[in-house]
Amino acid sequence: MLPLLLRRHPPRLSWSSTLRPSRFPLQAVASLPPGHLQASILRNSHTTIETCPSPTRACAETPPDLDIDQTSSIRNAVPKYDQHLVIATGRSDWSSKIELDVQQEPNYAAALKRRAIHNTDGIAGDGSLESLWQRSILVTNSSFPGVPPPQAASKGNREAQGTSTMAYLLPAFQYLTLEEGDGKGKVSVQRVLQPNNPSETMPATPQPLPVRELVILICGHMSRDKRCGIIAPLLKVEFERSLARAGIRVIENPFQNAMDDAQGMDSQDGPTATIGLVSHIGGHKWAGNVIIYTPPGFSTGNGRKTSPMAGTGLWYGRVEPKHVPGIVEETIIKGKVIEELLRGGIDSQGEFLTI
């Protein structure tokens, strides 16, 4: 049983709850059929280290009875997707199949599966949201609070606020708003735009508000597999501790920050990060599973240059609490890839990353 993945299937768009696309198996990139998967070799552009360094402080113990698969290869065990849609729900667990979760109202994952989408983006050209649905999209729920988007908040419409939420689109590094619309179960999808500059004499084409915080996602889907559900909260605490020690401020409510930014109130101060538990992303036997999305231009400050990982999403597996300080120091601060934990990755063009 694998996560919800929206795949390209011309001429008609189709959904599948299967992570492993029928077009090719999850195997070594070198053996994939030509044209099915482009791969960028991380060793050519990034520094790698074989193992995660041991922590220099005490970390939580990994529960001994999780039955984690320590033998099979995790390399390249990542779905082929172009964008990852991370929906804010304010919950940390969901039904095994998120599109069938009757407690999630509105259930945006279910609406997206039905392709009940109404785009009101207002951004024309190749960057329009209309083109998004012609791509492979990985859809997950997240524990991030479901803050109503700026449009609903500015209207002061309580009913609209109760039927709307926000989402990340990664690695496009944009904020989306999702709103129930038209009374027929359709979802209105918009991007959060940057505030207008009143000093400009000529109106410019509105631009999406960029995600500037580091986004760390940890599979914590207890109803799907207890291994992820048990280890995820431990990893979240360790990331919070390690990021704070590194001088990176953790944002508890990233979409509230985005809403403030969209209304012209800059809420960012120095390097920031947010950590969320997400629904199943595949590979629960390799728990903990962590995705680190590093936004373009991200720097940890103190005169450091832009991170080598900027603009990418890196997938790690078999992550234990003892690994978190090393991940923060080596991957987030120094931009190094830890080979023993690497499942794969994706860049902003949807290109697969491997070593």
BALOBA-1460 file (C-alpha; in Angstrom, 3 decimals):
// residues 355
<rec num="1" residu="m" x="0.000" y="0.000" z="0.000"/>
<rec num="2" residu="l" x="1.631" y="3.186" z="-1.192"/>
<rec num="3" residu="p" x="0.954" y="6.955" z="-1.078"/>
<rec num="4" residu="l" x="-1.320" y="9.044" z="-3.224"/>
<rec num="5" residu="l" x="0.387" y="9.967" z="-6.473"/>
<rec num="6" residu="l" x="-1.067" y="11.945" z="-9.344"/>
<rec num="7" residu="r" x="0.690" y="10.777" z="-12.488"/>
<rec num="8" residu="r" x="0.988" y="11.931" z="-16.047"/>
<rec num="9" residu="h" x="-1.178" y="9.747" z="-18.249"/>
<rec num="10" residu="p" x="-1.863" y="11.524" z="-21.569"/>
<rec num="11" residu="p" x="-4.277" y="12.356" z="-22.966"/>
<rec num="12" residu="r" x="-6.274" y="11.993" z="-19.770"/>
<rec num="13" residu="l" x="-5.099" y="12.692" z="-16.248"/>
<rec num="14" residu="s" x="-5.288" y="9.782" z="-13.853"/>
<rec num="15" residu="w" x="-4.789" y="9.208" z="-10.159"/>
<rec num="16" residu="s" x="-3.265" y="6.235" z="-8.424"/>
<rec num="17" residu="s" x="-2.722" y="5.347" z="-4.814"/>
<rec num="18" residu="t" x="0.336" y="3.411" z="-5.937"/>
<rec num="19" residu="l" x="3.728" y="4.982" z="-5.360"/>
<rec num="20" residu="r" x="5.560" y="2.647" z="-7.720"/>
<rec num="21" residu="p" x="4.464" y="3.753" z="-11.206"/>
<rec num="22" residu="s" x="3.719" y="0.964" z="-13.656"/>
<rec num="23" residu="r" x="5.963" y="2.643" z="-16.202"/>
<rec num="24" residu="f" x="9.080" y="1.514" z="-14.364"/>
<rec num="25" residu="p" x="10.026" y="-0.218" z="-11.124"/>
<rec num="26" residu="l" x="11.987" y="1.359" z="-8.322"/>
<rec num="27" residu="q" x="15.455" y="0.183" z="-9.239"/>
<rec num="28" residu="a" x="18.890" y="1.516" z="-10.027"/>
<rec num="29" residu="v" x="18.590" y="4.646" z="-12.146"/>
<rec num="30" residu="a" x="21.131" y="3.287" z="-14.642"/>
<rec num="31" residu="s" x="18.790" y="0.447" z="-15.572"/>
<rec num="32" residu="l" x="15.694" y="2.573" z="-16.164"/>
<rec num="33" residu="p" x="14.382" y="2.815" z="-19.723"/>
<rec num="34" residu="p" x="15.706" y="5.867" z="-21.600"/>
<rec num="35" residu="g" x="13.480" y="8.928" z="-21.367"/>
<rec num="36" residu="h" x="11.561" y="7.701" z="-18.329"/>
<rec num="37" residu="l" x="13.774" y="9.277" z="-15.733"/>
<rec num="38" residu="q" x="16.478" y="11.875" z="-15.908"/>
<rec num="39" residu="a" x="18.976" y="11.606" z="-13.109"/>
<rec num="40" residu="s" x="21.470" y="14.104" z="-11.787"/>
<rec num="41" residu="i" x="24.419" y="12.544" z="-10.011"/>
<rec num="42" residu="l" x="24.849" y="14.295" z="-6.679"/>
<rec num="43" residu="r" x="28.533" y="13.359" z="-6.432"/>
<rec num="44" residu="n" x="29.176" y="15.571" z="-9.463"/>
<rec num="45" residu="s" x="27.743" y="18.672" z="-7.830"/>
<rec num="46" residu="h" x="27.631" y="18.027" z="-4.081"/>
<rec num="47" residu="t" x="29.987" y="16.822" z="-1.401"/>
<rec num="48" residu="t" x="28.963" y="13.465" z="0.023"/>
<rec num="49" residu="i" x="29.975" y="11.607" z="3.161"/>
<rec num="50" residu="e" x="29.510" y="7.874" z="3.613"/>
<rec num="51" residu="t" x="28.086" y="7.791" z="7.128"/>
<rec num="52" residu="c" x="26.317" y="10.114" z="9.501"/>
<rec num="53" residu="p" x="28.634" y="11.361" z="12.272"/>
<rec num="54" residu="s" x="27.918" y="10.239" z="15.807"/>
<rec num="55" residu="p" x="26.134" y="12.789" z="17.996"/>
<rec num="56" residu="t" x="28.102" y="14.809" z="20.505"/>
<rec num="57" residu="r" x="25.137" y="15.074" z="22.871"/>
<rec num="58" residu="a" x="22.564" y="12.708" z="24.253"/>
<rec num="59" residu="c" x="19.665" y="11.890" z="21.915"/>
<rec num="60" residu="a" x="16.474" y="9.936" z="22.428"/>
<rec num="61" residu="e" x="16.807" y="6.187" z="22.081"/>
<rec num="62" residu="t" x="15.238" y="4.448" z="19.110"/>
<rec num="63" residu="p" x="12.538" y="2.059" z="20.386"/>
<rec num="64" residu="p" x="14.032" y="-1.452" z="20.123"/>
<rec num="65" residu="d" x="10.967" y="-3.238" z="18.759"/>
<rec num="66" residu="l" x="10.270" y="-1.217" z="15.586"/>
<rec num="67" residu="d" x="11.450" y="-3.963" z="13.200"/>
<rec num="68" residu="i" x="13.216" y="-1.596" z="10.799"/>
<rec num="69" residu="d" x="14.590" y="-3.183" z="7.631"/>
<rec num="70" residu="q" x="18.341" y="-2.617" z="7.890"/>
<rec num="71" residu="t" x="19.409" y="-4.845" z="4.990"/>
<rec num="72" residu="s" x="17.594" y="-4.003" z="1.754"/>
<rec num="73" residu="s" x="18.814" y="-1.114" z="-0.377"/>
<rec num="74" residu="i" x="17.058" y="2.228" z="-0.007"/>
<rec num="75" residu="r" x="18.943" y="3.863" z="-2.870"/>
<rec num="76" residu="n" x="16.635" y="5.356" z="-5.544"/>
<rec num="77" residu="a" x="13.556" y="4.225" z="-3.589"/>
<rec num="78" residu="v" x="11.722" y="7.471" z="-4.301"/>
<rec num="79" residu="p" x="8.607" y="7.979" z="-6.425"/>
<rec num="80" residu="k" x="8.951" y="9.819" z="-9.701"/>
<rec num="81" residu="y" x="7.091" y="13.063" z="-9.165"/>
<rec num="82" residu="d" x="7.352" y="16.613" z="-10.421"/>
<rec num="83" residu="q" x="5.771" y="18.402" z="-7.470"/>
<rec num="84" residu="h" x="4.781" y="17.527" z="-3.909"/>
<rec num="85" residu="l" x="1.509" y="19.009" z="-2.625"/>
<rec num="86" residu="v" x="1.595" y="19.152" z="1.190"/>
<rec num="87" residu="i" x="-1.848" y="19.973" z="2.594"/>
<rec num="88" residu="a" x="-2.243" y="21.614" z="6.011"/>
<rec num="89" residu="t" x="-4.773" y="19.696" z="8.130"/>
<rec num="90" residu="g" x="-3.750" y="20.397" z="11.734"/>
<rec num="91" residu="r" x="-3.811" y="16.644" z="12.387"/>
<rec num="92" residu="s" x="-0.906" y="14.242" z="12.876"/>
<rec num="93" residu="d" x="-2.681" y="11.047" z="11.788"/>
<rec num="94" residu="w" x="-5.224" y="10.141" z="9.146"/>
<rec num="95" residu="s" x="-7.008" y="7.105" z="7.754"/>
<rec num="96" residu="s" x="-4.718" y="4.618" z="6.035"/>
<rec num="97" residu="k" x="-5.774" y="6.063" z="2.669"/>
<rec num="98" residu="i" x="-6.022" y="9.802" z="3.058"/>
<rec num="99" residu="e" x="-8.532" y="10.176" z="0.229"/>
<rec num="100" residu="l" x="-10.946" y="7.947" z="2.192"/>
<rec num="101" residu="d" x="-10.619" y="9.784" z="5.517"/>
<rec num="102" residu="v" x="-14.196" y="10.589" z="6.571"/>
<rec num="103" residu="q" x="-12.939" y="12.661" z="9.521"/>
<rec num="104" residu="q" x="-11.126" y="15.071" z="7.233"/>
<rec num="105" residu="e" x="-13.609" y="17.732" z="6.168"/>
<rec num="106" residu="p" x="-13.165" y="19.087" z="3.603"/>
<rec num="107" residu="n" x="-11.098" y="16.200" z="2.255"/>
<rec num="108" residu="y" x="-8.971" y="17.986" z="-0.313"/>
<rec num="109" residu="a" x="-7.011" y="14.831" z="-1.164"/>
<rec num="110" residu="a" x="-10.263" y="13.132" z="-2.174"/>
<rec num="111" residu="a" x="-11.327" y="16.112" z="-4.291"/>
<rec num="112" residu="l" x="-7.972" y="16.218" z="-6.022"/>
<rec num="113" residu="k" x="-8.191" y="12.513" z="-6.742"/>
<rec num="114" residu="r" x="-11.523" y="13.132" z="-8.470"/>
<rec num="115" residu="r" x="-9.837" y="15.917" z="-10.422"/>
<rec num="116" residu="a" x="-12.523" y="18.254" z="-9.082"/>
<rec num="117" residu="i" x="-10.285" y="21.273" z="-9.517"/>
<rec num="118" residu="h" x="-11.221" y="24.843" z="-10.309"/>
<rec num="119" residu="n" x="-8.212" y="27.060" z="-11.035"/>
<rec num="120" residu="t" x="-8.580" y="30.747" z="-10.249"/>
<rec num="121" residu="d" x="-4.903" y="31.521" z="-10.248"/>
<rec num="122" residu="g" x="-4.726" y="34.685" z="-12.302"/>
<rec num="123" residu="i" x="-1.186" y="33.950" z="-13.476"/>
<rec num="124" residu="a" x="-1.116" y="33.285" z="-17.192"/>
<rec num="125" residu="g" x="1.445" y="31.543" z="-19.355"/>
<rec num="126" residu="d" x="3.544" y="28.458" z="-18.762"/>
<rec num="127" residu="g" x="3.575" y="29.122" z="-15.020"/>
<rec num="128" residu="s" x="-0.184" y="28.808" z="-14.609"/>
<rec num="129" residu="l" x="-1.643" y="26.289" z="-12.220"/>
<rec num="130" residu="e" x="-3.563" y="24.769" z="-15.105"/>
<rec num="131" residu="s" x="-0.326" y="23.189" z="-16.315"/>
<rec num="132" residu="l" x="0.322" y="21.756" z="-12.854"/>
<rec num="133" residu="w" x="-2.313" y="19.061" z="-13.232"/>
<rec num="134" residu="q" x="-0.557" y="17.704" z="-16.312"/>
<rec num="135" residu="r" x="2.332" y="16.615" z="-14.127"/>
<rec num="136" residu="s" x="3.057" y="13.858" z="-11.629"/>
<rec num="137" residu="i" x="2.028" y="15.159" z="-8.214"/>
<rec num="138" residu="l" x="2.679" y="13.499" z="-4.874"/>
<rec num="139" residu="v" x="-0.138" y="14.430" z="-2.479"/>
<rec num="140" residu="t" x="0.209" y="14.174" z="1.296"/>
<rec num="141" residu="n" x="-1.598" y="15.560" z="4.313"/>
<rec num="142" residu="s" x="0.448" y="17.287" z="6.991"/>
<rec num="143" residu="s" x="0.222" y="18.274" z="10.638"/>
<rec num="144" residu="f" x="0.760" y="21.961" z="9.859"/>
<rec num="145" residu="p" x="-2.123" y="24.055" z="11.211"/>
<rec num="146" residu="g" x="-4.787" y="24.691" z="8.604"/>
<rec num="147" residu="v" x="-4.634" y="28.467" z="8.583"/>
<rec num="148" residu="p" x="-7.263" y="30.104" z="6.337"/>
<rec num="149" residu="p" x="-5.613" y="31.741" z="3.308"/>
<rec num="150" residu="p" x="-5.287" y="35.524" z="2.974"/>
<rec num="151" residu="q" x="-8.294" y="35.758" z="0.662"/>
<rec num="152" residu="a" x="-10.649" y="34.257" z="3.264"/>
<rec num="153" residu="a" x="-9.124" y="36.172" z="6.148"/>
<rec num="154" residu="s" x="-9.376" y="39.501" z="4.348"/>
<rec num="155" residu="k" x="-13.032" y="38.875" z="3.585"/>
<rec num="156" residu="g" x="-13.775" y="38.225" z="7.226"/>
<rec num="157" residu="n" x="-15.969" y="35.410" z="6.020"/>
<rec num="158" residu="r" x="-16.140" y="32.761" z="8.719"/>
<rec num="159" residu="e" x="-17.828" y="30.287" z="6.450"/>
<rec num="160" residu="a" x="-15.065" y="30.651" z="3.840"/>
<rec num="161" residu="q" x="-12.411" y="30.337" z="6.526"/>
<rec num="162" residu="g" x="-13.920" y="27.063" z="7.696"/>
<rec num="163" residu="t" x="-13.767" y="25.513" z="4.233"/>
<rec num="164" residu="s" x="-10.306" y="26.638" z="3.175"/>
<rec num="165" residu="t" x="-6.719" y="25.859" z="4.030"/>
<rec num="166" residu="m" x="-3.210" y="26.236" z="2.689"/>
<rec num="167" residu="a" x="-0.604" y="23.934" z="1.200"/>
<rec num="168" residu="y" x="3.024" y="23.801" z="0.134"/>
<rec num="169" residu="l" x="3.925" y="23.104" z="-3.492"/>
<rec num="170" residu="l" x="7.455" y="21.678" z="-3.455"/>
<rec num="171" residu="p" x="10.048" y="21.959" z="-4.947"/>
<rec num="172" residu="a" x="8.325" y="24.876" z="-6.685"/>
<rec num="173" residu="f" x="8.601" y="26.441" z="-3.196"/>
<rec num="174" residu="q" x="5.249" y="28.174" z="-3.406"/>
<rec num="175" residu="y" x="2.238" y="28.453" z="-1.130"/>
<rec num="176" residu="l" x="-1.150" y="27.363" z="-2.423"/>
<rec num="177" residu="t" x="-4.611" y="28.043" z="-1.070"/>
<rec num="178" residu="l" x="-7.261" y="25.349" z="-1.273"/>
<rec num="179" residu="e" x="-10.889" y="26.290" z="-0.888"/>
<rec num="180" residu="e" x="-14.105" y="24.360" z="-1.239"/>
<rec num="181" residu="g" x="-16.089" y="25.941" z="-4.010"/>
<rec num="182" residu="d" x="-19.255" y="25.900" z="-6.132"/>
<rec num="183" residu="g" x="-21.154" y="23.488" z="-3.855"/>
<rec num="184" residu="k" x="-20.259" y="20.554" z="-6.078"/>
<rec num="185" residu="g" x="-17.259" y="19.297" z="-4.190"/>
<rec num="186" residu="k" x="-14.746" y="21.141" z="-6.355"/>
<rec num="187" residu="v" x="-11.576" y="22.680" z="-4.970"/>
<rec num="188" residu="s" x="-10.514" y="26.185" z="-5.895"/>
<rec num="189" residu="v" x="-6.721" y="26.333" z="-6.112"/>
<rec num="190" residu="q" x="-4.738" y="29.558" z="-6.034"/>
<rec num="191" residu="r" x="-1.210" y="30.598" z="-5.350"/>
<rec num="192" residu="v" x="-0.450" y="33.080" z="-2.576"/>
<rec num="193" residu="l" x="0.933" y="36.183" z="-4.259"/>
<rec num="194" residu="q" x="3.453" y="38.727" z="-3.115"/>
<rec num="195" residu="p" x="1.958" y="41.987" z="-1.842"/>
<rec num="196" residu="n" x="1.658" y="44.848" z="-4.303"/>
<rec num="197" residu="n" x="4.311" y="47.536" z="-4.049"/>
<rec num="198" residu="p" x="2.431" y="50.838" z="-3.694"/>
<rec num="199" residu="s" x="5.452" y="52.759" z="-5.004"/>
<rec num="200" residu="e" x="5.202" y="51.111" z="-8.398"/>
<rec num="201" residu="t" x="3.577" y="53.330" z="-11.003"/>
<rec num="202" residu="m" x="2.896" y="50.489" z="-13.428"/>
<rec num="203" residu="p" x="1.181" y="47.328" z="-12.197"/>
<rec num="204" residu="a" x="3.465" y="44.329" z="-12.538"/>
<rec num="205" residu="t" x="2.374" y="40.763" z="-13.179"/>
<rec num="206" residu="p" x="1.630" y="39.305" z="-9.739"/>
<rec num="207" residu="q" x="4.269" y="36.875" z="-8.587"/>
<rec num="208" residu="p" x="3.892" y="33.914" z="-6.225"/>
<rec num="209" residu="l" x="5.049" y="34.464" z="-2.675"/>
<rec num="210" residu="p" x="8.190" y="32.303" z="-2.353"/>
<rec num="211" residu="v" x="8.740" y="29.807" z="0.435"/>
<rec num="212" residu="r" x="11.827" y="30.935" z="2.306"/>
<rec num="213" residu="e" x="11.880" y="28.546" z="5.249"/>
<rec num="214" residu="l" x="13.527" y="25.130" z="5.255"/>
<rec num="215" residu="v" x="10.734" y="22.532" z="5.157"/>
<rec num="216" residu="i" x="11.371" y="19.241" z="6.957"/>
<rec num="217" residu="l" x="8.724" y="16.551" z="6.507"/>
<rec num="218" residu="i" x="8.666" y="13.362" z="8.574"/>
<rec num="219" residu="c" x="6.342" y="10.481" z="7.791"/>
<rec num="220" residu="g" x="4.267" y="10.003" z="10.932"/>
<rec num="221" residu="h" x="1.270" y="8.113" z="9.548"/>
<rec num="222" residu="m" x="0.484" y="5.852" z="12.524"/>
<rec num="223" residu="s" x="-2.727" y="4.483" z="10.999"/>
<rec num="224" residu="r" x="-0.744" y="3.292" z="7.993"/>
<rec num="225" residu="d" x="2.266" y="1.854" z="9.825"/>
<rec num="226" residu="k" x="3.158" y="2.134" z="13.490"/>
<rec num="227" residu="r" x="6.895" y="2.316" z="12.803"/>
<rec num="228" residu="c" x="6.502" y="5.739" z="11.211"/>
<rec num="229" residu="g" x="3.957" y="6.804" z="13.814"/>
<rec num="230" residu="i" x="6.226" y="5.917" z="16.734"/>
<rec num="231" residu="i" x="9.539" y="7.307" z="15.519"/>
<rec num="232" residu="a" x="8.304" y="10.518" z="13.870"/>
<rec num="233" residu="p" x="7.559" y="12.479" z="17.089"/>
<rec num="234" residu="l" x="11.002" y="11.529" z="18.434"/>
<rec num="235" residu="l" x="12.659" y="12.816" z="15.275"/>
<rec num="236" residu="k" x="10.646" y="16.032" z="15.345"/>
<rec num="237" residu="v" x="11.851" y="16.830" z="18.863"/>
<rec num="238" residu="e" x="15.463" y="16.110" z="17.892"/>
<rec num="239" residu="f" x="15.220" y="18.333" z="14.825"/>
<rec num="240" residu="e" x="13.773" y="21.153" z="16.928"/>
<rec num="241" residu="r" x="16.659" y="20.858" z="19.396"/>
<rec num="242" residu="s" x="19.383" y="20.579" z="16.758"/>
<rec num="243" residu="l" x="18.061" y="23.429" z="14.616"/>
<rec num="244" residu="a" x="17.841" y="25.712" z="17.642"/>
<rec num="245" residu="r" x="21.454" y="24.881" z="18.545"/>
<rec num="246" residu="a" x="22.423" y="25.758" z="14.963"/>
<rec num="247" residu="g" x="20.738" y="29.155" z="15.196"/>
<rec num="248" residu="i" x="17.849" y="28.264" z="12.884"/>
<rec num="249" residu="r" x="14.500" y="29.426" z="14.219"/>
<rec num="250" residu="v" x="11.715" y="26.851" z="14.018"/>
<rec num="251" residu="i" x="8.358" y="28.210" z="12.834"/>
<rec num="252" residu="e" x="5.429" y="26.392" z="14.406"/>
<rec num="253" residu="n" x="2.834" y="27.855" z="12.056"/>
<rec num="254" residu="p" x="4.444" y="28.470" z="8.644"/>
<rec num="255" residu="f" x="1.214" y="29.266" z="6.845"/>
<rec num="256" residu="q" x="0.376" y="32.025" z="9.305"/>
<rec num="257" residu="n" x="3.778" y="33.494" z="8.476"/>
<rec num="258" residu="a" x="2.956" y="33.213" z="4.774"/>
<rec num="259" residu="m" x="-0.378" y="34.940" z="5.341"/>
<rec num="260" residu="d" x="1.386" y="37.783" z="7.163"/>
<rec num="261" residu="d" x="3.906" y="38.090" z="4.327"/>
<rec num="262" residu="a" x="1.120" y="38.170" z="1.734"/>
<rec num="263" residu="q" x="-0.413" y="41.088" z="3.612"/>
<rec num="264" residu="g" x="2.880" y="42.969" z="3.604"/>
<rec num="265" residu="m" x="4.029" y="42.077" z="7.126"/>
<rec num="266" residu="d" x="7.492" y="40.538" z="6.946"/>
<rec num="267" residu="s" x="7.585" y="37.780" z="9.564"/>
<rec num="268" residu="q" x="10.999" y="36.320" z="8.670"/>
<rec num="269" residu="d" x="14.087" y="37.094" z="10.703"/>
<rec num="270" residu="g" x="17.222" y="35.118" z="9.945"/>
<rec num="271" residu="p" x="17.238" y="31.482" z="8.785"/>
<rec num="272" residu="t" x="14.030" y="29.655" z="9.608"/>
<rec num="273" residu="a" x="12.686" y="26.128" z="9.343"/>
<rec num="274" residu="t" x="9.441" y="24.305" z="9.880"/>
<rec num="275" residu="i" x="8.890" y="20.647" z="10.749"/>
<rec num="276" residu="g" x="5.730" y="18.726" z="9.952"/>
<rec num="277" residu="l" x="4.496" y="15.170" z="10.190"/>
<rec num="278" residu="v" x="3.039" y="13.923" z="6.911"/>
<rec num="279" residu="s" x="0.968" y="11.028" z="5.649"/>
<rec num="280" residu="h" x="2.495" y="7.979" z="4.013"/>
<rec num="281" residu="i" x="5.293" y="8.597" z="1.491"/>
<rec num="282" residu="g" x="6.297" y="4.983" z="0.944"/>
<rec num="283" residu="g" x="8.988" y="2.839" z="2.506"/>
<rec num="284" residu="h" x="7.626" y="2.569" z="6.047"/>
<rec num="285" residu="k" x="9.897" y="-0.437" z="6.591"/>
<rec num="286" residu="w" x="12.755" y="2.102" z="6.434"/>
<rec num="287" residu="a" x="11.339" y="4.411" z="9.113"/>
<rec num="288" residu="g" x="12.113" y="7.121" z="9.950"/>
<rec num="289" residu="n" x="11.560" y="8.678" z="6.568"/>
<rec num="290" residu="v" x="12.474" y="12.339" z="6.223"/>
<rec num="291" residu="i" x="12.275" y="14.789" z="3.308"/>
<rec num="292" residu="i" x="14.281" y="18.017" z="3.522"/>
<rec num="293" residu="y" x="13.163" y="20.743" z="1.095"/>
<rec num="294" residu="t" x="15.727" y="23.546" z="0.990"/>
<rec num="295" residu="p" x="14.384" y="26.728" z="-0.670"/>
<rec num="296" residu="p" x="16.338" y="28.680" z="-3.287"/>
<rec num="297" residu="g" x="18.690" y="31.168" z="-1.727"/>
<rec num="298" residu="f" x="18.602" y="29.441" z="1.672"/>
<rec num="299" residu="s" x="21.545" y="30.273" z="3.903"/>
<rec num="300" residu="t" x="22.117" y="29.507" z="7.545"/>
<rec num="301" residu="g" x="23.532" y="32.985" z="8.081"/>
<rec num="302" residu="n" x="26.779" y="34.002" z="9.774"/>
<rec num="303" residu="g" x="28.223" y="35.028" z="6.420"/>
<rec num="304" residu="r" x="27.672" y="31.602" z="4.877"/>
<rec num="305" residu="k" x="26.937" y="31.298" z="1.184"/>
<rec num="306" residu="t" x="23.715" y="29.902" z="-0.234"/>
<rec num="307" residu="s" x="23.352" y="26.232" z="0.667"/>
<rec num="308" residu="p" x="24.468" y="23.736" z="-2.017"/>
<rec num="309" residu="m" x="21.138" y="21.980" z="-1.371"/>
<rec num="310" residu="a" x="19.092" y="25.100" z="-2.241"/>
<rec num="311" residu="g" x="16.173" y="24.353" z="-4.542"/>
<rec num="312" residu="t" x="16.123" y="20.614" z="-3.847"/>
<rec num="313" residu="g" x="14.211" y="18.000" z="-1.882"/>
<rec num="314" residu="l" x="16.362" y="15.294" z="-0.290"/>
<rec num="315" residu="w" x="14.870" y="11.984" z="0.897"/>
<rec num="316" residu="y" x="16.504" y="10.171" z="3.823"/>
<rec num="317" residu="g" x="15.491" y="6.781" z="5.226"/>
<rec num="318" residu="r" x="16.339" y="4.732" z="8.345"/>
<rec num="319" residu="v" x="16.739" y="8.000" z="10.220"/>
<rec num="320" residu="e" x="17.049" y="7.556" z="13.987"/>
<rec num="321" residu="p" x="17.159" y="10.286" z="16.637"/>
<rec num="322" residu="k" x="20.942" y="9.826" z="16.895"/>
<rec num="323" residu="h" x="21.262" y="10.832" z="13.211"/>
<rec num="324" residu="v" x="19.474" y="14.158" z="13.522"/>
<rec num="325" residu="p" x="22.355" y="16.293" z="14.877"/>
<rec num="326" residu="g" x="24.539" y="14.977" z="12.048"/>
<rec num="327" residu="i" x="21.868" y="15.684" z="9.428"/>
<rec num="328" residu="v" x="21.513" y="19.252" z="10.659"/>
<rec num="329" residu="e" x="25.261" y="19.847" z="10.782"/>
<rec num="330" residu="e" x="26.301" y="18.033" z="7.602"/>
<rec num="331" residu="t" x="23.304" y="18.375" z="5.273"/>
<rec num="332" residu="i" x="21.493" y="21.515" z="6.408"/>
<rec num="333" residu="i" x="24.488" y="23.594" z="7.510"/>
<rec num="334" residu="k" x="27.255" y="22.290" z="5.237"/>
<rec num="335" residu="g" x="25.198" y="21.038" z="2.299"/>
<rec num="336" residu="k" x="26.654" y="17.527" z="2.325"/>
<rec num="337" residu="v" x="24.732" y="14.384" z="1.349"/>
<rec num="338" residu="i" x="24.880" y="11.472" z="3.806"/>
<rec num="339" residu="e" x="25.117" y="8.373" z="1.612"/>
<rec num="340" residu="e" x="24.025" y="5.733" z="4.129"/>
<rec num="341" residu="l" x="20.680" y="7.510" z="4.660"/>
<rec num="342" residu="l" x="19.981" y="8.636" z="1.107"/>
<rec num="343" residu="r" x="16.898" y="7.350" z="-0.710"/>
<rec num="344" residu="g" x="17.087" y="9.937" z="-3.487"/>
<rec num="345" residu="g" x="15.927" y="13.435" z="-4.213"/>
<rec num="346" residu="i" x="14.414" y="15.930" z="-6.628"/>
<rec num="347" residu="d" x="15.393" y="19.350" z="-7.944"/>
<rec num="348" residu="s" x="13.235" y="22.295" z="-8.945"/>
<rec num="349" residu="q" x="12.918" y="20.976" z="-12.505"/>
<rec num="350" residu="g" x="11.566" y="17.616" z="-11.344"/>
<rec num="351" residu="e" x="14.881" y="15.938" z="-12.100"/>
<rec num="352" residu="f" x="15.754" y="12.938" z="-9.952"/>
<rec num="353" residu="l" x="18.834" y="13.172" z="-7.736"/>
<rec num="354" residu="t" x="20.984" y="10.176" z="-6.908"/>
<rec num="355" residu="i" x="24.626" y="9.308" z="-6.201"/>
